[in-house]
Amino acid sequence: MDIKRTILLVALAVVSYLMILQWNQDYGQAELPAEIAQTQGSLPSLPQMPNNPDGSQADVPSLASQQPATAPSGETSGNALIRVRTDVLELAIDPHGGDVMDLRLVQYPRRQDRPDVPFQLFERSGSRTYEAQSGLIGDGPDQPGSRPLYTSEQRQYQLVDGQEQLVVNLSYSANGINYIKRFTFERGNYDLHVDYLIDNQSGNPWTGHMFGQLKRDASSDPSSTTATGTATYLGAALWTPDEPYRKISMKNMDEQGLRETVQGGWIAWLQHYFVTAWIPAKDSVNQIQTRKDNLGNYIVGFTGQAVSVAPGSQGQVGATLYAGPKNQDVLKTLSPGLELTVDYGFLWFIAQPIFWLLQVIHNLLGNWGWSIIFLTLFIKAAFFPLSAASYRSMARMRAVAPRLQALKEQHGDDRQKMSQAMMELYKKEKINPLGGCLPILVQMPVFLSLYWVLLESVEMRQAPWLGWITDLSTKDPYFILPLIMGGTMFIQQQLNPTPPDPMQAKVMKLMPIIFTFFFLWFPAGLVLYWVVNNVLSIAQQWYITRQIEKSTKTA
């Protein structure tokens, strides 16, 4: 009967494993956009600007205490878009307003199995809205009810080999004022400079304000890489003198708009691995604002201080737009606090040193998987004395287990006498009954910090280790590492003393199964850390237990 039960359990485990693998294959990868999935080779044509149902959207911010203005959205022919390609960016600029309405990251594939399809950050389509807008208000050409229609010498620009900088000029003239909206791209950079050159050939003084804003709908995060939808932050953030990193969620924007004046700073939109940000000049005074337009789009932006240009004179105003990966080394050079958009949560003070050490190891080894393994060795060495003390306590508990059982039989159901006898035994043998919990309690902050490092750091995205592990930031596709982790937990459990309470003992036996299930969808890099940590712990605990048992027998 026991053999039949064992066979049934094994068969059930195999069938469950195969079902999980099939589910992972069907639902474990992020879907490609429909037009890309049907396209082989070159990227498809960019979509046209959709007609809004009510013909309006709040694309032009208001000044002072005025309400946001509404402006009709013009139609833009797909052939009229101004396309720009650098070594790291591929984007499209809408001549109607000069907004960046499509942007793709050439060096970051959407999926590993489609390296020819770059990840799309900005998009204006019927299914998704996310773009970077900018303009000149006041006496500028961006007015309630209209956006300027710029012209350019070319419709396509490309940063060619050997060229370090690419300049794209958009021109517009009205009422004796000549405007040039200039985009400046540099090789290897995800930040681009957007400058307005104002040539006042009219007979009147000109005064205007530059605005820059990020507009996004409430669609889900396409950069999320976990099948379980791990909740990385999707929303806006900004800098203020009091808070160098302040989150403004979509829920916050639903409840109330924000309007605040700061000097310099930045506004950003965050998602998994990537960030977009407008960064005004450091010495400029800007009004930061968030709002929601009448189409349900969320807008976070800045409006700069007044710029005046006398008749017959020229003026210039500009800002930096960043659209790319959350690279801390790059972000902190652009503006103070911008590197905090790599959000490691409330344990950031532990996560930051862990990431720094991981980077140092990676610079030597060149592989993030082996770097995680060596990081585990460093962490284990740092906690070695504390772990050793804890394992000694557990080994002593294991050694006195027969005496505990004898006390239980002696006192029967008298729990008070049983507890007193146990405490006397613990005191005599110098045993801390809570000592076995210390390794887990000490490691939990490190574990949680490493979890966010592996989940949030773009360096881990699609980073291979060896064999079947081709992306350390996502789950093991065959769940081999979680199963190994469960096995190591089971072995560790055999080295621990059996809890005196039968119910507690049964719960402890289930822990390896429960943890294995939880770890199925954890990032492979995190499971790798836990497997290596468990193996090292088993070796350390086995050695200490053996030494304690030898000394006990000798005594």
C-alpha positions in Angstrom: 0.0 0.0 0.0 2.9 2.4 0.8 4.5 1.6 -2.5 1.3 2.4 -4.4 1.0 5.7 -2.5 4.6 6.6 -3.3 4.1 5.8 -7.0 1.0 7.9 -7.1 2.7 10.8 -5.3 5.7 10.7 -7.7 3.4 10.5 -10.7 1.4 13.5 -9.4 4.6 15.5 -8.9 5.8 14.7 -12.4 2.4 15.7 -14.0 2.3 18.9 -11.9 5.8 19.8 -13.0 5.0 19.2 -16.7 1.8 21.3 -16.4 3.8 24.2 -14.8 6.3 24.0 -17.6 3.5 24.2 -20.2 1.9 27.1 -18.5 5.2 28.9 -18.3 5.8 28.4 -22.0 2.3 29.7 -22.9 2.2 32.7 -20.5 5.7 33.2 -19.2 6.9 35.6 -21.9 5.9 39.1 -22.5 3.8 39.5 -25.7 5.1 41.4 -28.6 3.0 44.2 -30.1 0.7 42.8 -32.8 2.4 44.7 -35.6 5.8 43.6 -34.5 4.9 40.0 -34.0 3.7 39.8 -37.6 6.8 41.6 -39.0 10.1 39.9 -39.8 13.3 41.8 -40.1 12.8 45.6 -40.3 10.6 47.6 -37.9 7.1 48.4 -39.0 5.9 51.8 -40.0 4.9 54.0 -37.1 1.2 54.5 -36.4 -0.6 57.6 -37.3 -1.8 60.0 -34.5 -5.3 58.7 -33.5 -8.3 60.9 -33.7 -9.5 61.5 -30.1 -13.2 60.7 -29.4 -14.0 64.3 -28.3 -11.3 66.0 -30.3 -9.4 67.4 -27.4 -6.6 66.8 -25.0 -4.7 69.0 -22.4 -1.3 69.1 -24.1 -0.5 72.7 -23.3 0.0 73.5 -19.6 -1.4 76.6 -18.0 0.5 79.5 -16.4 0.0 80.7 -12.8 -3.4 79.6 -11.4 -5.2 79.1 -14.8 -6.8 75.8 -15.5 -5.1 73.5 -18.0 -5.9 74.5 -21.5 -7.4 72.1 -24.1 -6.1 71.9 -27.6 -7.4 69.9 -30.5 -5.2 67.1 -31.7 -4.1 67.4 -35.3 -3.7 64.4 -37.5 -0.3 63.6 -38.6 0.5 61.5 -41.6 2.8 58.6 -40.9 5.0 59.7 -43.8 5.4 63.2 -42.3 7.1 62.0 -39.1 10.7 63.0 -38.6 12.7 59.8 -37.9 16.0 59.8 -36.1 18.4 56.9 -35.4 21.5 56.9 -33.3 23.6 54.0 -32.0 21.3 53.6 -29.0 18.0 55.3 -30.0 15.4 55.0 -32.7 12.7 57.6 -32.5 10.1 59.6 -34.3 9.2 63.3 -33.9 5.8 64.6 -34.7 6.2 67.9 -36.6 2.9 69.0 -35.2 4.3 70.4 -31.9 7.7 68.7 -32.2 6.9 66.0 -29.6 8.8 62.7 -29.3 5.9 60.3 -29.9 7.8 57.1 -30.6 11.1 55.9 -29.1 12.9 52.5 -29.1 16.0 51.4 -27.3 18.2 49.7 -30.0 20.5 47.9 -27.5 17.6 46.5 -25.4 15.6 43.8 -27.1 12.0 43.4 -26.3 12.6 39.7 -25.7 15.6 37.5 -25.8 14.2 35.4 -28.6 13.7 38.5 -30.8 16.9 40.5 -30.6 15.8 42.3 -33.8 12.9 44.0 -32.0 14.1 46.8 -29.7 12.1 47.7 -26.6 9.6 50.5 -27.3 9.5 53.1 -24.6 7.4 55.9 -26.1 4.4 55.0 -28.2 1.4 56.8 -29.6 -1.1 54.2 -30.9 -4.7 53.2 -30.4 -3.7 50.8 -27.6 -1.1 52.9 -25.7 -0.1 56.5 -25.2 3.3 57.5 -23.8 5.3 60.5 -25.1 7.5 63.4 -24.3 6.1 66.8 -25.1 7.6 70.2 -25.0 6.8 73.7 -26.3 6.8 77.5 -25.7 3.8 79.1 -24.1 3.1 82.8 -23.3 4.0 84.6 -26.5 5.3 81.3 -27.9 3.7 79.3 -30.7 2.1 76.7 -28.4 -1.3 78.2 -27.6 -4.7 76.8 -26.4 -6.3 75.4 -29.4 -3.2 75.0 -31.6 0.3 73.6 -31.8 2.9 74.8 -34.3 3.6 72.7 -37.4 7.3 72.6 -37.8 9.3 71.9 -40.9 12.7 70.2 -41.3 15.2 69.9 -44.1 15.0 66.1 -43.9 12.6 63.5 -42.9 15.2 61.0 -41.8 18.4 61.6 -39.8 21.0 59.0 -38.7 24.2 59.2 -36.6 26.7 57.5 -39.0 29.9 55.8 -38.1 32.6 58.2 -36.9 30.0 60.9 -36.1 29.8 61.8 -32.4 26.9 64.3 -32.5 23.7 64.7 -34.5 21.7 67.9 -34.6 18.1 68.0 -35.9 16.5 71.4 -36.4 12.8 72.0 -36.7 11.7 75.5 -38.0 8.6 77.5 -37.5 7.8 81.2 -38.1 4.8 83.3 -37.1 4.2 87.1 -36.5 7.8 88.0 -37.3 9.3 85.5 -34.8 11.5 82.7 -36.1 11.7 79.6 -34.0 14.1 76.7 -34.2 13.4 73.6 -32.1 16.8 71.8 -31.9 17.3 68.2 -30.9 21.0 67.3 -30.1 22.0 63.7 -29.9 25.4 62.3 -28.8 26.8 58.9 -29.5 26.2 56.4 -26.7 23.9 58.7 -24.8 20.2 58.3 -23.9 19.9 61.9 -22.9 19.2 64.4 -25.7 19.1 68.2 -25.5 16.0 70.1 -26.6 16.7 73.8 -27.2 14.5 76.6 -28.5 16.2 79.3 -30.5 14.1 82.4 -30.7 14.9 85.1 -33.3 12.6 88.1 -32.7 12.3 90.0 -36.0 9.1 91.7 -35.0 8.7 95.2 -33.5 7.5 94.0 -30.1 9.3 92.4 -27.2 8.7 88.6 -26.9 8.2 86.8 -23.6 7.6 83.0 -23.3 8.0 80.0 -21.1 9.3 76.6 -22.0 7.4 73.6 -20.8 8.4 69.9 -20.9 6.1 67.1 -19.9 5.6 63.3 -20.0 2.2 62.1 -21.0 1.1 58.5 -20.3 -2.1 56.5 -20.1 -2.9 54.0 -17.4 -1.8 50.9 -19.5 0.3 48.3 -17.8 4.1 48.2 -17.8 5.4 46.4 -20.9 8.8 46.1 -19.4 7.6 43.8 -16.5 9.4 40.5 -17.0 7.7 38.2 -14.5 4.8 36.0 -15.3 3.4 36.7 -11.8 3.4 40.5 -12.4 5.8 41.4 -9.7 4.8 44.9 -8.5 7.6 47.2 -9.5 6.6 50.9 -9.3 4.9 52.4 -12.3 4.2 56.1 -11.9 5.7 59.5 -11.8 8.5 60.9 -9.5 10.1 64.3 -9.1 12.8 66.2 -7.2 12.1 68.9 -4.6 14.5 70.5 -2.1 12.9 68.7 0.8 12.6 65.3 -1.0 15.2 64.4 -3.6 13.0 61.5 -4.7 9.3 61.9 -4.4 6.8 59.5 -5.9 3.6 60.7 -7.4 1.4 57.7 -8.3 -1.4 57.6 -10.7 -3.8 57.3 -7.7 -2.3 60.5 -6.3 -3.0 62.3 -9.7 -6.6 60.9 -9.7 -7.2 62.5 -6.3 -5.4 65.8 -6.7 -3.0 67.6 -9.0 0.3 68.9 -7.8 1.7 72.4 -8.4 5.0 73.4 -6.8 7.9 75.8 -7.6 11.5 74.5 -7.4 14.9 75.5 -8.7 16.4 73.1 -11.2 15.3 69.5 -10.3 13.7 67.0 -12.6 10.4 65.2 -13.3 10.3 61.6 -14.4 8.1 58.6 -15.2 9.3 55.3 -13.9 8.7 51.7 -15.0 10.5 48.4 -14.6 14.2 48.9 -15.7 13.6 52.1 -17.6 13.0 55.8 -16.8 12.1 58.9 -18.8 12.9 62.4 -17.3 12.8 66.1 -18.2 15.8 67.9 -16.6 15.7 71.7 -16.7 18.7 73.9 -16.3 20.1 73.7 -12.7 19.8 77.5 -12.2 16.3 77.9 -13.6 13.2 78.3 -11.5 10.4 75.9 -12.6 6.8 75.2 -11.7 6.4 71.4 -11.3 2.9 70.2 -12.0 0.9 67.0 -12.4 -2.6 66.7 -13.9 -4.9 64.4 -15.7 -6.4 65.3 -19.1 -9.9 64.7 -20.2 -8.9 61.5 -22.0 -7.6 59.9 -18.9 -3.9 60.5 -19.6 -1.6 61.3 -16.7 0.8 64.3 -17.2 3.8 65.3 -15.2 5.8 68.2 -16.3 7.5 71.5 -15.6 7.0 75.1 -16.8 10.1 77.2 -16.8 10.6 80.8 -15.9 10.0 83.7 -18.3 12.4 84.3 -21.1 12.3 87.7 -22.8 13.7 88.6 -26.2 13.9 92.2 -27.3 13.0 93.2 -30.9 15.8 92.4 -33.3 17.5 90.1 -30.7 17.9 86.4 -30.2 17.2 84.2 -27.2 17.6 80.6 -26.2 16.1 78.2 -23.6 16.3 74.5 -23.3 16.2 71.3 -21.2 17.5 67.7 -21.3 15.3 64.7 -22.0 16.5 61.3 -20.8 14.8 58.2 -22.1 16.6 54.9 -21.4 17.7 52.4 -18.8 18.0 53.0 -15.1 21.8 53.3 -15.1 22.8 54.8 -11.7 26.2 55.9 -12.8 24.7 57.9 -15.7 21.6 59.2 -13.9 23.5 60.7 -11.0 25.6 62.8 -13.4 22.5 64.3 -15.0 20.9 65.7 -11.9 21.1 65.2 -8.1 18.7 62.5 -6.9 17.9 61.1 -10.4 19.8 57.9 -9.6 17.2 57.3 -6.8 14.8 56.3 -9.5 16.5 52.9 -9.3 14.2 52.2 -6.3 15.5 49.6 -3.9 12.8 50.2 -1.4 13.1 50.9 2.3 16.3 48.8 2.6 18.2 50.9 0.0 21.0 51.5 2.5 21.7 47.7 2.4 20.9 47.3 -1.3 23.3 50.0 -2.5 26.4 48.4 -1.0 25.3 45.0 -2.2 24.9 46.4 -5.8 28.3 48.1 -5.5 30.0 44.9 -4.4 28.2 43.0 -7.1 29.5 45.4 -9.7 33.1 45.2 -8.5 32.9 41.4 -8.7 31.3 41.5 -12.1 34.1 43.8 -13.4 36.5 41.0 -12.5 34.5 38.0 -13.7 32.4 39.4 -16.5 29.3 37.2 -15.7 26.5 38.2 -13.4 25.7 34.6 -12.4 29.2 33.9 -11.1 29.2 37.3 -9.6 26.1 36.4 -7.5 27.8 33.2 -6.4 30.9 35.0 -5.2 28.8 37.7 -3.6 27.1 34.9 -1.6 30.5 33.7 -0.5 31.4 37.2 0.8 28.0 37.6 2.6 28.4 34.1 4.1 31.9 34.9 5.3 30.7 38.2 6.9 28.0 36.3 8.9 30.2 33.3 9.6 30.7 33.9 13.4 27.0 34.6 14.0 25.9 31.6 12.0 28.4 29.4 13.8 27.1 30.4 17.2 23.6 29.7 16.0 24.5 26.3 14.5 26.2 25.3 17.8 23.0 26.1 19.6 21.0 23.9 17.2 23.6 21.1 17.4 23.3 21.1 21.2 19.5 21.1 20.9 19.8 18.1 18.6 22.1 16.4 21.1 19.7 16.8 24.0 16.7 15.7 22.0 16.5 12.3 23.7 16.6 13.9 27.1 13.8 16.3 26.1 11.7 13.3 25.0 12.3 11.7 28.4 11.2 14.8 30.2 8.0 14.9 28.1 7.2 11.3 29.0 8.0 12.0 32.7 5.7 15.0 33.1 3.0 13.9 30.7 0.4 16.7 30.2 1.7 18.9 32.9 2.9 21.7 30.6 4.0 24.0 33.4 6.4 21.4 34.9 7.5 20.4 31.5 8.4 24.0 30.6 10.3 24.5 33.9 12.3 21.3 33.3 13.1 22.3 29.7 14.4 25.7 30.8 16.5 24.1 33.5 18.0 21.7 30.9 18.6 24.6 28.4 20.3 26.6 31.2 22.5 23.7 32.3 23.6 22.9 28.7 23.9 26.6 27.8 21.4 26.3 24.9 19.5 29.3 23.5 16.2 27.8 22.2 15.9 30.8 19.8 19.4 30.6 18.6 18.4 28.6 15.5 16.3 31.5 14.2 19.2 34.0 14.1 20.6 33.0 10.7 17.3 33.4 9.0 16.5 36.7 10.9 19.9 38.1 10.1 19.8 37.1 6.4 16.2 38.4 5.7 17.2 42.0 5.3 20.1 41.0 3.0 17.7 38.6 1.2 15.1 41.3 0.6 17.7 43.8 -0.4 19.3 41.4 -2.9 15.8 40.7 -4.2 15.3 44.3 -5.1 18.8 44.6 -6.5 18.2 41.7 -8.9 14.6 42.8 -9.7 15.3 46.5 -10.2 18.8 46.7 -11.7 18.7 46.9 -15.5 22.1 45.2 -15.6 20.4 42.0 -14.7 17.9 42.2 -17.5 18.5 39.3 -19.9 21.8 38.6 -18.3 22.8 34.9 -18.8 24.6 32.7 -16.4 25.1 29.2 -17.9 23.1 26.5 -19.6 19.4 27.0 -19.4 19.6 30.2 -17.3 19.6 32.9 -20.0 18.0 35.7 -17.9 18.9 36.1 -14.2 16.2 38.7 -13.8 13.3 36.2 -14.5 12.3 32.9 -13.2 14.1 29.7 -14.1 12.2 28.5 -17.2 12.5 24.8 -16.1 12.2 25.5 -12.3 15.4 23.5 -11.8 17.0 25.9 -9.3 13.8 26.2 -7.2 13.7 22.4 -6.9 17.3 22.3 -5.9 16.7 25.0 -3.4 13.8 22.9 -2.0 16.1 19.9 -1.7 18.8 21.9 0.1 16.1 23.2 2.5 15.0 19.6 3.2 18.6 18.5 3.9 19.1 21.5 6.3 15.9 20.5 8.1 17.4 17.0 8.7 20.3 18.7 10.5 18.0 20.8 12.7 16.6 19.4 16.0 13.0 18.1 15.8 10.6 20.6 17.5 9.0 19.1 20.6 5.5 20.2 19.5 4.1 17.6 17.0 2.1 20.3 15.2 5.2 22.5 14.8 7.2 19.5 13.6 4.6 18.9 10.8 4.6 22.5 9.8 8.4 22.5 9.6 8.3 19.4 7.3 6.1 21.4 4.9 8.3 24.4 4.8 10.6 23.1 2.0 7.5 22.4 -0.2 6.0 25.8 0.6 9.2 27.7 -0.1 9.8 25.8 -3.3 6.4 26.8 -4.6 7.1 30.5 -3.7 10.5 30.4 -5.4 9.2 29.0 -8.6 8.6 32.6 -9.9 11.4 34.4 -8.1 14.2 35.8 -10.3 16.7 33.0 -11.1 19.6 35.2 -9.8 17.9 35.3 -6.4 17.2 31.6 -6.3 20.8 31.0 -7.3 21.9 33.1 -4.3 19.7 31.1 -2.0 20.9 27.7 -3.3 24.5 28.6 -2.9 23.8 30.0 0.6 22.0 26.8 1.6 24.8 24.6 0.4 27.3 26.6 2.3 25.1 26.6 5.4 24.7 22.8 5.1 28.4 22.3 5.0 29.0 24.7 8.0 26.1 23.2 10.0 27.1 19.6 9.3 30.7 20.2 10.4 29.6 22.0 13.6 27.0 19.3 14.4 29.5 16.6 14.0 32.0 18.4 16.3 29.3 18.8 19.0 28.1 15.2 18.8 31.7 14.0 19.1 32.3 16.1 22.2 29.0 15.0 23.7 29.9 11.3 23.2 33.4 11.9 24.7 31.9 13.6 27.7 
